Amino acid sequence: MKPFEFDKQPKISTGFTTPEGYFEKSAAEILSQMKAQPIRLSLWERNKKTLLASAAVVVFGLSVGLFWNSSPKEYDDAHWLAVETYITEHVDLTDEAYIDYFNKHDFENLYQSQNEAKVIEEVLLENSDFENYILQ
C-alpha cells in the first residue's frame, strides 16, 4: 500500500463560503435593530449569587447544628442500662472481681465531696418520702 501524504493531495472545498464583509455588516445590522432600552433587573437577578450563597450557608449551618445537637444521652442511657442489667444478672462476681475492673482514676471519680454529701442530706431531710428513696 502506498503511503498517504496530506500535503500533496488536492484539497476539496466544503462548499460553504461567506460573502465578503459579511461579519462587519451583520454586526452593524444587529446593533441597528436593537432598541436602546434600559435593562431592568429584578432583585433576584441582581443578587442571585449572594442569595444562593447565603442560603447554602444557612442550610450548612443548620445541618451542622442539628448534627452537634443530636442527643447522645439516649445512647449513654442505653449503654448504662445494659451495663446495669449485665451486673444485676451476673451477681456471681465477687468484690475482688469488681475491684479488678476499677483503676485508681475510677476510684477518684467515685469520691464525693463533703459539700455534695450535705446537699444530698438536706434534700433527703426536706423530702418527707425519703424512706421510699432509701428502700428503693
C-alpha positions in Angstrom: 0.0 0.0 0.0 1.2 3.5 -0.9 1.8 6.0 1.9 -0.7 8.7 2.0 0.5 12.3 2.3 -1.9 15.1 3.2 0.3 17.9 1.9 0.5 16.5 -1.7 -3.2 15.6 -2.3 -5.5 18.2 -3.8 -7.8 20.0 -1.3 -11.5 19.6 -1.7 -13.6 22.7 -0.8 -16.5 22.3 1.6 -18.9 24.3 -0.5 -19.6 26.8 2.3 -18.4 30.3 1.7 -19.2 33.6 3.3 -19.7 36.8 1.3 -17.1 39.4 1.7 -17.7 41.8 4.5 -20.5 39.7 6.0 -19.3 39.8 9.5 -18.8 43.6 9.5 -22.3 44.2 8.1 -24.1 41.7 10.3 -22.7 43.3 13.5 -23.9 46.7 12.3 -27.3 45.4 11.3 -27.9 43.7 14.6 -26.9 46.7 16.6 -29.2 49.0 14.5 -32.1 46.6 15.0 -31.7 46.6 18.8 -33.6 49.3 20.6 -31.7 51.2 23.2 -33.8 50.4 26.2 -32.5 50.3 29.8 -32.4 46.8 31.1 -34.4 46.5 34.4 -33.2 43.6 36.5 -35.2 42.3 39.4 -33.9 42.0 42.9 -33.5 38.2 42.4 -31.5 38.7 39.2 -29.2 41.3 40.7 -28.4 39.4 43.9 -28.9 35.8 42.7 -25.4 34.6 43.6 -25.4 36.4 47.0 -28.8 35.0 47.9 -27.9 31.4 46.9 -24.6 31.6 48.7 -26.3 32.8 51.9 -29.0 30.1 51.6 -26.2 27.5 51.3 -24.5 28.8 54.4 -27.8 28.8 56.3 -28.5 25.2 55.3 -25.0 24.1 56.1 -25.1 25.9 59.5 -28.5 24.3 60.3 -27.3 20.8 59.3 -24.1 21.2 61.4 -26.2 22.5 64.3 -28.5 19.5 64.1 -25.6 17.2 63.9 -23.9 18.6 67.0 -27.2 18.8 69.0 -28.2 15.3 68.3 -28.7 13.8 71.8 -26.0 11.3 72.7 -27.8 10.9 76.0 -30.1 8.3 74.6 -27.1 6.2 73.6 -25.5 6.8 77.1 -28.7 5.8 78.8 -29.0 2.7 76.8 -25.3 1.8 77.4 -25.6 2.3 81.2 -28.9 0.3 81.3 -27.1 -2.6 79.5 -24.2 -2.4 82.0 -26.6 -2.3 84.9 -28.6 -5.3 83.5 -25.4 -7.2 83.0 -24.2 -6.5 86.5 -27.5 -7.5 88.1 -27.7 -10.7 86.1 -24.2 -11.7 86.9 -24.3 -11.5 90.7 -21.8 -14.3 91.0 -18.9 -11.8 90.6 -17.1 -11.2 93.9 -16.0 -7.9 95.3 -12.4 -8.7 94.3 -13.6 -9.1 90.7 -15.3 -5.7 90.8 -12.2 -4.1 92.2 -10.1 -5.6 89.5 -12.2 -3.8 86.9 -11.7 -0.4 88.5 -8.5 1.6 88.3 -7.2 4.4 90.5 -8.9 7.1 88.3 -12.3 5.4 88.7 -12.0 5.4 92.5 -11.1 9.1 92.4 -14.2 9.8 90.4 -16.3 8.0 93.0 -15.1 10.3 95.8 -17.9 12.5 97.0 -17.0 15.9 98.5 -18.5 16.9 101.9 -20.5 19.7 100.2 -22.2 17.3 97.9 -23.0 15.0 100.8 -24.5 17.9 102.8 -26.7 18.9 99.8 -27.9 15.3 99.4 -28.6 15.1 103.1 -30.6 18.4 103.1 -32.7 17.3 100.1 -33.5 14.0 101.8 -34.4 15.7 105.0 -36.7 18.2 103.3 -38.5 15.5 101.4 -40.9 13.6 103.6 -40.7 10.5 101.5 -37.0 9.9 101.9 -37.7 6.4 103.3 -39.0 5.5 99.9 -35.7 6.6 98.3 -33.7 4.5 100.8 -35.9 1.4 100.3 -35.7 1.6 96.6 
